[in-house]
Amino acid sequence: MSLLINDECINCDVCEPECPNSAITQGDEIYEIDPNLCTECVGHFDEPQCIEVCPVDCILVDPDHTESKDELQEKYEKLTAG
């Protein structure tokens, strides 16, 4: 599963530098997570770092991009294979 930042985001800028895959970027109004890059920190950390640092709990599982832990691990391996 990829993660999603909802509209309660306050643009505090703490999540973006914590993402090891550079999946978080500033969108038009709030930060956004690229589902093609998000591995929920699988391969890097035990817990998603963006969720750990978010002061308003606006980062949720994206129901439109569900992936198993094995699929997230495979995505991590593809992203770091170079």
C-alpha positions in Angstrom: 0.0 0.0 0.0 1.1 3.4 -0.7 0.5 6.3 1.6 -1.6 9.4 1.0 -1.6 12.9 2.5 -5.1 14.2 3.1 -6.3 17.8 3.1 -5.6 18.3 6.8 -1.9 18.8 5.8 -0.6 22.0 7.2 2.5 22.2 4.9 4.9 22.0 7.9 7.7 20.6 5.7 8.7 17.8 8.1 7.7 14.8 6.1 9.5 15.5 2.8 13.1 15.2 4.1 12.2 12.1 6.0 11.2 10.0 3.0 14.0 7.7 1.9 12.5 7.3 -1.6 11.9 11.0 -2.3 8.2 10.1 -2.8 6.9 13.2 -1.1 6.8 16.5 -2.9 5.1 19.8 -2.5 1.9 19.8 -4.5 -0.3 22.8 -5.5 -1.9 23.1 -2.1 -0.5 20.3 0.1 2.3 17.8 0.1 1.7 14.7 -2.1 3.1 11.2 -2.1 4.0 9.5 -5.4 2.5 5.9 -5.2 5.2 4.7 -7.6 7.9 5.6 -5.2 6.3 5.0 -1.8 7.2 1.7 -0.1 5.9 2.7 3.3 9.6 2.7 4.2 9.8 -1.1 3.7 13.5 -1.9 3.2 14.6 1.3 5.1 12.7 1.4 8.4 10.2 -0.6 10.5 7.6 2.2 10.3 6.8 4.9 7.7 8.9 7.9 8.7 6.5 10.4 7.4 3.8 9.1 9.7 6.2 9.2 12.6 7.0 12.9 12.2 3.6 14.2 11.0 2.2 16.6 13.7 -1.4 16.5 12.5 -1.8 12.8 11.6 -2.8 13.5 8.0 -0.9 10.6 6.3 -3.1 7.6 5.7 -3.0 4.3 3.7 -4.1 5.1 0.1 -7.0 2.7 -0.7 -6.4 3.2 -4.4 -2.9 1.8 -4.2 -3.0 -1.4 -2.1 0.2 -3.5 -2.0 1.3 -6.4 0.2 4.5 -6.2 2.2 6.1 -8.5 -0.4 5.1 -6.1 -3.2 6.5 -3.2 -1.2 9.7 -5.0 -0.7 9.9 -5.8 -4.4 9.3 -2.1 -5.2 12.1 -1.1 -2.8 14.5 -3.5 -4.4 13.7 -2.1 -7.9 14.1 1.5 -6.6 17.4 0.8 -5.0 18.9 -1.5 -7.6 21.5 0.8 -9.0 
